[in-house]
Each structure stands twice: as C-alpha cells, then as structure tokens.
Amino acid sequence: MIQLELLWQLQKHYLELNKLEKKLKDLNKREEIEELNVKIHQYEYDLENKKTRLEVNNMKINRYNSKINQLKYEIREIEDKLYSGKIRDIKQLTYMENENKKIKEEIEKIETEIILLMDEIDNLKDEIVEVEKTYDELKENLKQTITENENLIHRVESDIKKEKEIIQEISTGIDESSLKKFNTLLKNKGKAVAEIEGDKCTGCYMVVPLSILSKLKYSNNITYCDNCGRILYYKKQEE
Ligand SMILES: [Zn+2]
C-alpha cells in the first residue's frame, strides 16, 4: 500500500485508540458504585435501628407482663382476705376495696400500654420486611453494576489491545523517517494527517495552493501543509 494511505490508516487507528482510552477512563462506574454503597449503609443502619426497637418493645412487654402477674397476685391476696370474713373493720375493708380497685386500674393501664406496644411491633415487623427487600435489591444492584463495569472494562481493554496490534502492523509498512515525522506531528498537533476538503487543509483551514493540490491529485508523494506542517491527504475519488 502507498505510504500516504498507510499514514492515513495509521492515524485512523490512533484516533480510535485515543477514543477507547478515553472511554476506559470515563467508563469506571466508581461514582455509581459509591452511591449504591452509601444507600446500602443507610438501609443497614435503618434495619438495625428497627430491629433494636423491636427487641426493646418485646422486652418492655415482658416486663409489663410480669408486672401484671405481680399485681394479679396482690389482688388475689387482697380478695382472699376480703372474702375470708376475718376482717370486720369497715375502715379497713373500705381501704382494701379501694386498693383492689386501684390495682385493677393499674393493670388496665398496663394492658393498654401492651396493646400499643404490640401494634408498634406489628408495624415494625412490616417495615423490616420492606427495608430488607429494598436492601437486598440494592445489594443485588451493586453486584450487577460491579460485574457490568468489569465486563465493559474488559471489552474496551481488549479493543485497545487490538487497535495497538493494528497500529504496530501498519507501522511496519511505513518508512522510518515518515513514521518519525508522523509521530512527532501526532504528539504535537493531535492530528498528523489532514484531509483536504475542497481546497482547504482540514488541519488549519487554510487554502492549499493549486500547485500543491494538483501534485496531491496526481502523485502519491508525502506533502506537507505550508501553514500547519501536517501531512496532506487527498482522498482520490474512486472511479
Ligand atoms: Zn494545514
């Protein structure tokens, strides 16, 4: 293949390689993964918090239940005495009946408390199920994102490897001095070979003199732009 064509092809692959390398850099879903991790931690915290509240409520209920048992025992003692017929003192009887009433009221109060706590426990249990569901989904999501990310990286990396191999292969067909100039231009100007569009160099958008244009059209010599120094490429119309 003619040198100019090889240089043109070489540039194409270098540009593709640049694109792939940039893609690889942008590809990392690090932010997305970080965001998911933060969310997962929030749910973890929420879940722990709810489970602790559940435990505390259960402990409270146990405490209330033993309190009720104790109070019921007290009532039995009072009633045993009341109905034994041994106490005849009216004052004392009234006092004991009052005590009995007070204890019963207290039991009622505690029972109401227990019902409230049990309601809260039911709610907490429902909430825990919901939070656990979301938590599992998030974890699955994170796992998937990490895998997708890795797969994408592998794919782009393998494309990069292929492009480098092609670049190597094309380079071996180009003479050393042209390749050296090409590489310097590529390094300094981003693009080494500039296509002619109309009568302009697409590297600097200056008009290329007719004499150079006709030289490009009819020969395959490497010609440089007078203005920007890039290698000029004229795409010959296929006839
Ligand atoms: Zn130019």
Residues whose N, C-alpha, C, O or C-beta is under 5 A from the ligand:
A	BS01	ZN	C201 G203 C204 C225 N227 C228 G229
